[in-house]
Amino acid sequence: MKRKIVSALLVMSMTASLVACGNSGSGSSDPADESVSVSSSASSESDASASASSESEAEAEESEMPEGYDETSTELYNEALGDFNDALATAKEAETVDERYALMAVAEGKLMESAMMYPLTSRGGTYAMYRMAPRTKDYTLWGSDKDRYHQYVVTTDFIKAEDYNEMRAKWDELKGTGTYESWVKEYLAGKGYTLKDSFSMPYASDPVTWDGLATSRAADTDAIINTYDGLMEYDVEGTLQPALAESYEVSDDGLTYTFHLRKDVKWTDSQGREVDTVKADDFVAGMQHMCDAQGGLEYLVQGVIKNVSQYISGEVTDFDEVGVKAVDDYTVEYTLEEPCSYFMTMLGYTIFMPMSRSYYQSQGGKFGAEYDSSAADYQYGKDSNSIAYCGPYLVTNATAKNTIVFKLSDSYWNKDNVNIKTLTWLFNDQSDVTKMYTDAKAGTVDYVNLNTSTMETAKSEGLYDQYAVVSDTDATSFMGFYNINRTATANANDGTTAKSTKSDEEIQRTNKALQNVHFRRAISFAADRGAYNAQQVGEDLKYTSLRNTFTPGYFVSLSKDTTIQINGTDTTFPAGTYYGEIVQKQIDADGVKIKVWDAENKTSDGFDGWYNPENAVEELNTAIEELAEDGITIDESNPIQIEYPYPSAVEVYTNKANSYKKSVEAALGGKVVINLVDAVDLDGWYYAGYYVNYGYEQNYDVYDVSGWGPDFGDPCSYLDTMLPDYEGYMTKCFGIF
């Protein structure tokens, strides 16, 4: 029985996308890459002010599961990713955190060797011009706090590059002192800048639902995160600080976390009218609703919080048996299944948000077996007027494909420390590649990520030399995916869009080819990722944001000397060894010709360790031999046809698609043909794969839309997305589950 899941993937935006973290070498601030905030996804048909929930909408768009689909998915998964899954399971049995990290790196190596996907880029690595001071919002590698904007320090004019870079360097010096934000304000004032209390930015996808506990779509959570506070939040220096919790303690056995809440926090409706007081029971209600709704993020706490898995499976029906309890009105307690080294890093994610039990029930909400989001009287989260607020902002306008406005709430407990009083999102579908630049110059939006078109304009107008900086890369990894079990030949929502031109026989030939690991490696090694990325960021930055792994190689490192087995041989890695170095060790031991780690610069980014036409031909020749045994002939007269959807309405994506086609076909000598399939616009492109829920709805052979940003500070936040049996979010991108 298939499980209801809603995509939590990220969509690659035209100028990369924001997030405030990662390599700080040549960076700029977090928003640097949030070009149009398309790192989010929502239905193209959604109306932010009157839409169905994401779950019910998804149900309406689902196509029928092919006969024997689950069995086929399991067989193909085990063949392609069985070694990875076994290695990941071993890692989860590790006795220490360091051993866990090292063994997860082994699993990552197996994942890269499978070539079920090929890494593309991180966010960032583009030229940009800002009115926001660098790193004046959350700058951690994981969670949702990066999308909170209330602490931004914003100026009325673009910040000069030399000033921006000086502030960025100062952040490195002051990190952890709690003084960076105040220093920035003094610095900017001394330089003659005028600060303002508003921030405007572009966005490209409307929220489908305003129920943050019933969704895993970034377009939803990016907006909702600004309407509530969590127990703890990361500050601008990356330090976890109390928010709704004033204090907390952890039991000696590491199984019980107890949080003591503030007593002056109010719930309000969208008009600012007080409806209740935030209490411990609201965290219990929130967790139960999240488990009832199964919007796609519940897996994050399954096996972590006691009895969550059993409640979701139905084995436990009384939520009182689940490990979240209101000890009293202002004390909430979480009980874990076992000690969890990364539990505190999870608190910045929406799964731990509170929900006013009384307000939810007033909107027709019920719990447990009675939960039914399709009920006639169920209104919770249908629009921004049907939720309760306890965060810095109220949504005062949510007009689909136009504007979303957030205004500071008079009832917000910490309103005196909010820098941004008005947050405005302005819709930009990216069809006009100059719009963001024009809007930024006019002050309509407060930053611009320069593309190959607007960069030249900025240079000719004298703005580039004065204001352009290079944005930081971050922990978000965008990937290209191979569909090894394609059954869809048109988009699930519209049978006339992105239609395949291949015959059934050609589709099956392509499936067979893509099921061969050497064929997948061949086209992965044939793709000139630098040339591809240059279509967006220009020649001089084409390698800056390139990533060579799924989990960034610098994401974690060992705190102690750690010995594990690499292919049966005891191998000791000293304290300080980065995750990526261990990934490389496993790949080298297996003899696969991929470079994922730059030992000199200690990074998995900034170089192309995959592109190698000679290796591509070698892998293709091996694939041709193996596939011939299955009756599949591959030569210049019988090439494998690979369909690659793209949106012709967006110039930069059209150019990237053509770059990909050119390099792969050139490297593989006419034995592989890339057929570009016009999905017309962003909606058509997203519906080819990103907007759909199951592998059998994926309408492509190769797809370059989606990526993943970590939810918490452990590599499993990435690797668990590749689990089988509908447990892994991104496994569906392979055409299975």
DAMO-V712647 format. One record per residue. N is the residue number from 1. RES is the residue in three letters. PHI is phi in whole degrees, -180 to 180 (* if undefined). PSI is psi in whole degrees, 0 to 359 (* if undefined). Layout:
((N RES PHI PSI) (N RES PHI PSI))
This chain:
((1 MET * 124) (2 LYS -72 151) (3 ARG -104 138) (4 LYS -68 118) (5 ILE -134 147) (6 VAL -123 136) (7 SER -58 131) (8 ALA -112 11) (9 LEU -67 165) (10 LEU -103 148) (11 VAL -101 135) (12 MET -71 121) (13 SER -88 164) (14 MET -60 325) (15 THR -114 31) (16 ALA 91 281) (17 SER 135 166) (18 LEU -80 228) (19 VAL 83 139) (20 ALA -111 77) (21 CYS -169 177) (22 GLY 107 208) (23 ASN -68 123) (24 SER -98 8) (25 GLY -54 298) (26 SER -118 28) (27 GLY -80 179) (28 SER -127 210) (29 SER -89 176) (30 ASP -54 312) (31 PRO -66 352) (32 ALA -39 325) (33 ASP -122 34) (34 GLU -107 31) (35 SER -19 287) (36 VAL -125 24) (37 SER 47 42) (38 VAL -87 11) (39 SER -72 19) (40 SER -129 166) (41 SER -141 139) (42 ALA -156 158) (43 SER -59 140) (44 SER -67 340) (45 GLU -95 3) (46 SER -72 149) (47 ASP -120 118) (48 ALA -60 339) (49 SER -102 351) (50 ALA -160 76) (51 SER -128 158) (52 ALA -74 167) (53 SER -68 159) (54 SER -61 325) (55 GLU -68 312) (56 SER -68 327) (57 GLU -65 317) (58 ALA -61 320) (59 GLU -61 322) (60 ALA -68 335) (61 GLU -99 351) (62 GLU -67 143) (63 SER -98 173) (64 GLU -79 138) (65 MET -69 130) (66 PRO -63 151) (67 GLU -62 135) (68 GLY 73 16) (69 TYR -63 315) (70 ASP -63 318) (71 GLU -64 317) (72 THR -64 318) (73 SER -59 315) (74 THR -63 316) (75 GLU -62 314) (76 LEU -69 322) (77 TYR -62 312) (78 ASN -62 323) (79 GLU -69 316) (80 ALA -87 323) (81 LEU -126 11) (82 GLY -60 317) (83 ASP -63 318) (84 PHE -61 312) (85 ASN -64 321) (86 ASP -64 317) (87 ALA -66 322) (88 LEU -67 319) (89 ALA -62 320) (90 THR -63 318) (91 ALA -61 323) (92 LYS -73 349) (93 GLU -95 2) (94 ALA -61 148) (95 GLU -88 338) (96 THR -127 160) (97 VAL -64 319) (98 ASP -64 318) (99 GLU -64 321) (100 ARG -60 311) (101 TYR -60 315) (102 ALA -63 317) (103 LEU -72 330) (104 MET -67 326) (105 ALA -64 324) (106 VAL -61 315) (107 ALA -62 319) (108 GLU -61 320) (109 GLY -59 316) (110 LYS -63 323) (111 LEU -64 315) (112 MET -65 319) (113 GLU -63 329) (114 SER -66 336) (115 ALA 52 33) (116 MET -70 341) (117 MET -149 161) (118 TYR -126 136) (119 PRO -66 147) (120 LEU -116 274) (121 THR -141 169) (122 SER -93 178) (123 ARG -73 156) (124 GLY 96 193) (125 GLY 73 27) (126 THR -120 160) (127 TYR -78 140) (128 ALA -150 160) (129 MET -127 134) (130 TYR -128 151) (131 ARG -104 355) (132 MET -95 136) (133 ALA -67 143) (134 PRO -63 139) (135 ARG 57 42) (136 THR -105 26) (137 LYS -144 177) (138 ASP -44 134) (139 TYR -127 39) (140 THR -96 171) (141 LEU -88 355) (142 TRP -145 170) (143 GLY 83 187) (144 SER -103 351) (145 ASP -63 340) (146 LYS -61 340) (147 ASP -97 9) (148 ARG -89 132) (149 TYR -113 1) (150 HIS -68 340) (151 GLN -96 358) (152 TYR -53 140) (153 VAL -107 114) (154 VAL -123 140) (155 THR -107 164) (156 THR -78 339) (157 ASP -123 161) (158 PHE -56 144) (159 ILE -88 131) (160 LYS -63 146) (161 ALA -58 318) (162 GLU -65 324) (163 ASP -72 319) (164 TYR -61 313) (165 ASN -67 326) (166 GLU -67 320) (167 MET -66 320) (168 ARG -62 317) (169 ALA -65 324) (170 LYS -67 327) (171 TRP -59 316) (172 ASP -59 323) (173 GLU -74 320) (174 LEU -95 354) (175 LYS -52 128) (176 GLY 92 355) (177 THR -93 343) (178 GLY 77 14) (179 THR -115 356) (180 TYR -62 314) (181 GLU -60 314) (182 SER -66 323) (183 TRP -63 317) (184 VAL -59 315) (185 LYS -62 317) (186 GLU -66 319) (187 TYR -62 312) (188 LEU -65 320) (189 ALA -62 319) (190 GLY -66 335) (191 LYS -89 1) (192 GLY 90 10) (193 TYR -80 151) (194 THR -106 127) (195 LEU -85 152) (196 LYS -131 163) (197 ASP -108 26) (198 SER -131 156) (199 PHE -144 130) (200 SER -123 139) (201 MET -148 157) (202 PRO -84 157) (203 TYR -144 162) (204 ALA -128 354) (205 SER -141 128) (206 ASP -77 149) (207 PRO -59 141) (208 VAL -88 327) (209 THR -140 154) (210 TRP -105 13) (211 ASP -92 100) (212 GLY -68 346) (213 LEU -97 358) (214 ALA -121 24) (215 THR -147 155) (216 SER -128 13) (217 ARG -83 131) (218 ALA -64 328) (219 ALA -62 329) (220 ASP -77 306) (221 THR -69 330) (222 ASP -59 324) (223 ALA -82 314) (224 ILE -64 328) (225 ILE -57 336) (226 ASN -85 0) (227 THR -104 356) (228 TYR -146 164) (229 ASP -110 151) (230 GLY -98 184) (231 LEU -64 314) (232 MET -133 152) (233 GLU -142 149) (234 TYR -81 136) (235 ASP -89 187) (236 VAL -69 346) (237 GLU -101 7) (238 GLY 80 19) (239 THR -100 132) (240 LEU -74 123) (241 GLN -122 153) (242 PRO -63 140) (243 ALA -122 263) (244 LEU -71 336) (245 ALA -89 133) (246 GLU -84 329) (247 SER -160 169) (248 TYR -156 162) (249 GLU -142 157) (250 VAL -120 135) (251 SER -67 159) (252 ASP -60 329) (253 ASP -86 1) (254 GLY 74 13) (255 LEU -101 341) (256 THR -126 125) (257 TYR -115 124) (258 THR -118 125) (259 PHE -116 135) (260 HIS -106 120) (261 LEU -88 155) (262 ARG -66 151) (263 LYS -106 8) (264 ASP -120 22) (265 VAL -100 131) (266 LYS -112 145) (267 TRP -88 138) (268 THR -131 165) (269 ASP -88 184) (270 SER -67 344) (271 GLN -91 0) (272 GLY 87 8) (273 ARG -82 130) (274 GLU -67 133) (275 VAL -119 343) (276 ASP -177 176) (277 THR -108 139) (278 VAL -69 124) (279 LYS -131 169) (280 ALA -58 324) (281 ASP -62 337) (282 ASP -69 333) (283 PHE -76 327) (284 VAL -66 313) (285 ALA -61 319) (286 GLY -63 315) (287 MET -66 320) (288 GLN -66 317) (289 HIS -63 320) (290 MET -60 318) (291 CYS -70 324) (292 ASP -68 315) (293 ALA -72 329) (294 GLN 47 55) (295 GLY -78 358) (296 GLY 121 353) (297 LEU -108 357) (298 GLU -62 336) (299 TYR -61 336) (300 LEU -63 331) (301 VAL -110 359) (302 GLN -69 129) (303 GLY 81 356) (304 VAL -105 300) (305 ILE -88 134) (306 LYS -53 127) (307 ASN 68 10) (308 VAL -64 314) (309 SER -59 318) (310 GLN -68 325) (311 TYR -68 316) (312 ILE -66 322) (313 SER -75 343) (314 GLY 96 355) (315 GLU -64 324) (316 VAL -113 127) (317 THR -109 344) (318 ASP -96 113) (319 PHE -66 344) (320 ASP -61 340) (321 GLU -85 353) (322 VAL -83 148) (323 GLY -78 47) (324 VAL -139 123) (325 LYS -140 146) (326 ALA -91 104) (327 VAL -66 319) (328 ASP -152 190) (329 ASP -59 331) (330 TYR -127 25) (331 THR -135 119) (332 VAL -116 140) (333 GLU -127 131) (334 TYR -112 131) (335 THR -113 128) (336 LEU -97 158) (337 GLU -68 321) (338 GLU -157 162) (339 PRO -54 138) (340 CYS -128 113) (341 SER -65 337) (342 TYR -110 13) (343 PHE -57 314) (344 MET -64 331) (345 THR -73 347) (346 MET -82 344) (347 LEU -70 344) (348 GLY -84 8) (349 TYR -105 157) (350 THR -63 338) (351 ILE -61 341) (352 PHE -104 13) (353 MET -73 148) (354 PRO -78 161) (355 MET -142 127) (356 SER -64 112) (357 ARG -60 316) (358 SER -67 320) (359 TYR -69 318) (360 TYR -57 315) (361 GLN -67 328) (362 SER -69 342) (363 GLN -100 19) (364 GLY 87 7) (365 GLY -76 142) (366 LYS -133 169) (367 PHE -120 160) (368 GLY 64 221) (369 ALA -63 339) (370 GLU -85 353) (371 TYR -63 130) (372 ASP -156 99) (373 SER -72 349) (374 SER -94 359) (375 ALA -62 148) (376 ALA -59 327) (377 ASP -96 7) (378 TYR -85 114) (379 GLN -120 352) (380 TYR -60 126) (381 GLY 77 3) (382 LYS -64 329) (383 ASP -152 180) (384 SER -73 352) (385 ASN -92 359) (386 SER -118 30) (387 ILE -131 162) (388 ALA -100 149) (389 TYR -116 139) (390 CYS -139 16) (391 GLY -107 193) (392 PRO -68 332) (393 TYR -122 151) (394 LEU -108 142) (395 VAL -86 116) (396 THR -102 348) (397 ASN -155 130) (398 ALA -142 86) (399 THR -105 118) (400 ALA -56 137) (401 LYS 53 37) (402 ASN -148 284) (403 THR -149 141) (404 ILE -127 126) (405 VAL -119 130) (406 PHE -114 128) (407 LYS -117 143) (408 LEU -59 131) (409 SER -80 130) (410 ASP -64 338) (411 SER -92 359) (412 TYR -64 130) (413 TRP -63 334) (414 ASN -119 31) (415 LYS -63 333) (416 ASP -70 346) (417 ASN -109 17) (418 VAL -94 128) (419 ASN -84 323) (420 ILE -102 114) (421 LYS -88 331) (422 THR -132 125) (423 LEU -115 123) (424 THR -123 127) (425 TRP -107 130) (426 LEU -118 129) (427 PHE -68 137) (428 ASN -146 113) (429 ASP -87 3) (430 GLN 72 6) (431 SER -68 333) (432 ASP -105 107) (433 VAL -71 348) (434 THR -100 352) (435 LYS -61 315) (436 MET -63 321) (437 TYR -65 313) (438 THR -62 316) (439 ASP -65 321) (440 ALA -68 319) (441 LYS -60 320) (442 ALA -79 350) (443 GLY 85 8) (444 THR -69 321) (445 VAL -122 163) (446 ASP -103 10) (447 TYR -163 165) (448 VAL -147 134) (449 ASN -94 119) (450 LEU -77 133) (451 ASN -105 182) (452 THR -63 335) (453 SER -80 309) (454 THR -76 341) (455 MET -62 317) (456 GLU -66 322) (457 THR -64 316) (458 ALA -62 323) (459 LYS -67 314) (460 SER -67 332) (461 GLU -92 2) (462 GLY 80 9) (463 LEU -87 327) (464 TYR -60 307) (465 ASP -63 330) (466 GLN -85 325) (467 TYR -122 343) (468 ALA -74 132) (469 VAL -130 167) (470 VAL -99 127) (471 SER -75 149) (472 ASP -63 147) (473 THR -83 167) (474 ASP -143 195) (475 ALA -90 359) (476 THR -76 131) (477 SER -115 118) (478 PHE -93 139) (479 MET -131 159) (480 GLY -101 137) (481 PHE -118 144) (482 TYR -106 129) (483 ASN -92 108) (484 ILE -94 4) (485 ASN -149 52) (486 ARG -71 130) (487 THR -124 337) (488 ALA -81 140) (489 THR -123 5) (490 ALA -160 167) (491 ASN -65 143) (492 ALA -65 329) (493 ASN -87 343) (494 ASP -155 105) (495 GLY -67 357) (496 THR -99 355) (497 THR -104 138) (498 ALA 54 44) (499 LYS -73 137) (500 SER -71 145) (501 THR -104 5) (502 LYS -87 152) (503 SER -77 166) (504 ASP -59 321) (505 GLU -64 318) (506 GLU -67 323) (507 ILE -63 317) (508 GLN -68 324) (509 ARG -61 316) (510 THR -64 317) (511 ASN -57 312) (512 LYS -61 319) (513 ALA -64 314) (514 LEU -72 344) (515 GLN -79 353) (516 ASN -96 122) (517 VAL -62 325) (518 HIS -71 327) (519 PHE -67 317) (520 ARG -62 319) (521 ARG -64 322) (522 ALA -58 310) (523 ILE -75 335) (524 SER -68 317) (525 PHE -74 342) (526 ALA -86 347) (527 ALA -86 117) (528 ASP -80 93) (529 ARG -70 331) (530 GLY -66 314) (531 ALA -63 321) (532 TYR -60 311) (533 ASN -70 331) (534 ALA -63 334) (535 GLN -63 339) (536 GLN -104 317) (537 VAL -111 353) (538 GLY 94 162) (539 GLU -62 319) (540 ASP -73 343) (541 LEU -113 12) (542 LYS -65 336) (543 TYR -98 346) (544 THR -56 316) (545 SER -99 2) (546 LEU -63 136) (547 ARG -117 149) (548 ASN -119 2) (549 THR -136 176) (550 PHE -86 300) (551 THR -80 125) (552 PRO -54 139) (553 GLY -64 340) (554 TYR -97 7) (555 PHE -62 318) (556 VAL -140 163) (557 SER -142 166) (558 LEU -82 139) (559 SER -92 342) (560 LYS -140 160) (561 ASP -57 134) (562 THR -138 131) (563 THR -111 127) (564 ILE -134 174) (565 GLN -98 130) (566 ILE -110 107) (567 ASN 52 44) (568 GLY 87 356) (569 THR -108 126) (570 ASP -61 127) (571 THR -132 126) (572 THR -104 130) (573 PHE -111 128) (574 PRO -72 161) (575 ALA -54 140) (576 GLY 96 350) (577 THR -66 131) (578 TYR -81 152) (579 TYR -50 313) (580 GLY -63 329) (581 GLU -65 323) (582 ILE -73 322) (583 VAL -56 313) (584 GLN -62 320) (585 LYS -60 318) (586 GLN -68 316) (587 ILE -62 317) (588 ASP -63 320) (589 ALA -63 330) (590 ASP -88 357) (591 GLY 73 23) (592 VAL -94 134) (593 LYS -88 70) (594 ILE -129 134) (595 LYS -104 119) (596 VAL -116 353) (597 TRP -137 128) (598 ASP -96 101) (599 ALA -66 326) (600 GLU -67 316) (601 ASN -97 358) (602 LYS 54 57) (603 THR -154 156) (604 SER -103 9) (605 ASP -118 166) (606 GLY 88 9) (607 PHE -152 165) (608 ASP -109 99) (609 GLY -94 8) (610 TRP -111 317) (611 TYR -67 118) (612 ASN -161 97) (613 PRO -57 325) (614 GLU -65 314) (615 ASN -65 326) (616 ALA -62 315) (617 VAL -65 319) (618 GLU -60 314) (619 GLU -67 321) (620 LEU -64 319) (621 ASN -63 321) (622 THR -64 317) (623 ALA -62 318) (624 ILE -61 318) (625 GLU -63 313) (626 GLU -68 319) (627 LEU -71 333) (628 ALA -62 328) (629 GLU -66 338) (630 ASP -97 11) (631 GLY 83 14) (632 ILE -100 114) (633 THR -96 129) (634 ILE -127 116) (635 ASP -155 187) (636 GLU -63 332) (637 SER -86 342) (638 ASN -132 64) (639 PRO -74 158) (640 ILE -81 129) (641 GLN -95 118) (642 ILE -109 121) (643 GLU -97 133) (644 TYR -133 103) (645 PRO -74 149) (646 TYR -154 158) (647 PRO -98 107) (648 SER -64 340) (649 ALA -71 344) (650 VAL -113 111) (651 GLU -58 316) (652 VAL -65 322) (653 TYR -72 327) (654 THR -63 316) (655 ASN -65 321) (656 LYS -67 320) (657 ALA -62 316) (658 ASN -67 325) (659 SER -65 316) (660 TYR -60 312) (661 LYS -57 314) (662 LYS -61 313) (663 SER -72 319) (664 VAL -67 313) (665 GLU -65 322) (666 ALA -66 319) (667 ALA -70 326) (668 LEU -102 12) (669 GLY 59 37) (670 GLY 81 2) (671 LYS -87 349) (672 VAL -133 129) (673 VAL -117 129) (674 ILE -96 113) (675 ASN -97 114) (676 LEU -80 123) (677 VAL -106 119) (678 ASP -77 113) (679 ALA -92 4) (680 VAL 74 289) (681 ASP -131 185) (682 LEU -62 320) (683 ASP -60 313) (684 GLY -62 321) (685 TRP -66 314) (686 TYR -66 323) (687 TYR -72 346) (688 ALA -68 339) (689 GLY -165 316) (690 TYR -69 323) (691 TYR -83 347) (692 VAL -93 165) (693 ASN -106 344) (694 TYR -133 157) (695 GLY -60 325) (696 TYR -73 353) (697 GLU -97 356) (698 GLN -73 117) (699 ASN -105 70) (700 TYR -171 168) (701 ASP -103 320) (702 VAL -131 140) (703 TYR -143 134) (704 ASP -124 33) (705 VAL -93 322) (706 SER -99 160) (707 GLY -154 186) (708 TRP -144 135) (709 GLY -114 141) (710 PRO -71 145) (711 ASP -89 336) (712 PHE -158 178) (713 GLY -89 53) (714 ASP -145 142) (715 PRO -57 336) (716 CYS -66 343) (717 SER -61 330) (718 TYR -87 306) (719 LEU -65 328) (720 ASP -66 343) (721 THR -72 353) (722 MET -108 16) (723 LEU -73 157) (724 PRO -84 183) (725 ASP 59 40) (726 TYR 68 10) (727 GLU -84 330) (728 GLY -97 127) (729 TYR -59 318) (730 MET -92 353) (731 THR -59 329) (732 LYS -62 337) (733 CYS -66 344) (734 PHE -91 3) (735 GLY 84 16) (736 ILE -129 147) (737 PHE 62 *))
